[in-house]
Amino acid sequence: MRPQAAFPLCLPYLPAAPVACLKQALSGKRLIRVQTYFKVRLTKYSVCFVALEGLYISHCFSINCHAVLQVSNIYKKYGSLPVLKGIDMSIAAGEVVSIVGASGAGKSTLLHILGTLDTADSGEVMFDGKNIARLNATEMARFRNRHIGFIFQFHNLLPEFTALENACLPGFLAGRPEQEVRERAEQLLDMLNLSHRLHHKPSELSGGEQQRTAVARALINSPRIIFADEPSGNLDSKNAQELHDIFFRLRQEFNQTFVIVTHNEQLAAMADRTLVMKDGLIVQESPVL
């Protein structure tokens, strides 16, 4: 039940996820207990209405959390097989969202559509209020290169290039100055503890090092959002945990936004929100407090 007494709390843009926005907004306020209620909704206008179960709050707050990605009524089928059956979702700037579900639920298909690697049969995908379906092939490729990063289960590094060269590739494709790209790549690889591996080829790197190189490659153009498809699925537990920690460090340091498809329960539990998919639909949303 929504608290009856409610007023809008007008804040400047807050880069954190919705729950973090609320916690910051409530800092230092005198609070009273309200009935159990929990709802998170990001509208087209980037407004998040939240009331938290178990917290002591005096009002239902309206908080401005900018939506990087807004998806409405997405359908997709392959032949006669429906894969996505009407997906609606929003992703706020600086948010880490995990998508979970059984194999065949439509997780990877959704991720590919969000990342412009595939197209929906119907529905809208809006990035910063822009309908990307209206872009032609050249514009789409340029948009993808400059605004979206990808991390896959298998690193997909080019074997003939070094770690530094692999990390630089999206920057070179974007037409940025070579020295600028190389300096950025070196900074990222150093941050990821790979400064001693700059000139090693993928075959000379461990699995964890290969995936961290892929993370640097995804970050090279400072994308608005990174999509990760089972990023730790090919790693042992130690390297998986290190990779998970990296994602949240990147969010803290760069306000980086992530959407992560995973079967890893630990990673899913770390996310700000977990979206559960079943039979082509989002059937549950579990905010993490």
Residue, then its C-alpha position, 0 to 999 in steps of 0.5 A: m500500500r502506497p503511503q498517503a502522505a507524499f511529496p516530490l523531492c526535487l534533486p539534481y541529477l544523481p549518478a547512482a542507481p535508484v535505491a542509492c538515490l533514495k538512501q542519499a535523499l533520506s540521509g539525516k531525515r527524521l523517519i517513521r515506519v510505513q507499511t510494507y511497500f516496494k516499487v521501482r519504476l523508471t518512466k520515459y522521463s527518468v523519474c523513479f518512484v520508490a518506497l522501501e520495505g523495512l526502512y523507516i521513511s516519512h514520504c514516498f519520494s520522486i527522485n530524478c535518476h536519468a534513464v540511459l536505456q528505455v525499452s517498450n513492448i519488445y517482441k522477437k521471434y525466429g521463424s515461428l518460434p516466439v522468443l521475446k513476448g513483450i519486454d518493458m524495462s528501463i536502466a538508470a545511469g550508473e545502475v548495475v542490472s543482472i538478467v537471470g533465467a533458465s536457458g532458452a528464456g530469451k536473455s541473450t536475445l534481449l541483450h543482443i537487441l539492447g546492444t544493437l547486435d540484433t533488431a526487434d520485430s516490434g517495440e522501441v529501444m530508446f537510448d537517452g531518448k533517441n529511438i535507435a531503430r531510426l538509424n541506418a546501418t552506418e549510423m548504427a555501427r557508429f553509435r554502437n562503437r561510440h556508446i556501447g561496450f560488450i563483454f562476452q563469455f569468451h573474450n573474443l580477442l584477436p590472437e595476432f594482436t597484443a593486449l594493448e592492441n586489442a584494447c585499442l581497436p574500438g578507439f581506432l575504429a572510432g577514428r580517434p587519435e592513435q596516441e590518445v587511444r594508446e594512452r587511454a588503453e594503457q591507463l585502463l590496463d594498468m587499472l586492471n592490473l595488466s600493466h606488465r602484460l601490455h605486449h603479450k598476445p592472448s595465448e600468453l595470458s591467463g583466462g582472467e587476464q584475457q577477460r580483463t583485457a576484454v573489459a579494457r576493450a569495452l571501456i576504451n571509448s567510455p561507453r554509456i552502457i556495457f552489456a555483458d553476456e555470461p562474462s564470468g562463465n568461463l572463469d574459475s571462482k577466484n577470477a570470477q570474483e575478481l571480475h565481479d569486483i571490477f564491475f562495481r569498482l568501475r561503477q564507483e569510479f566512472n559511474q559505469t552502467f552495466v546490464i549483465v546476463t548471468h547464471n552466477e548467483q553471486l554476481a546476480a545478488m550483487a546487482d542493484r536489480t535482478l530481472v528474472m526472465k521466463d518464456g520470453l517475459i520478465v516475470q520478476e524484478s528483485p531490487v537488492l538493498 
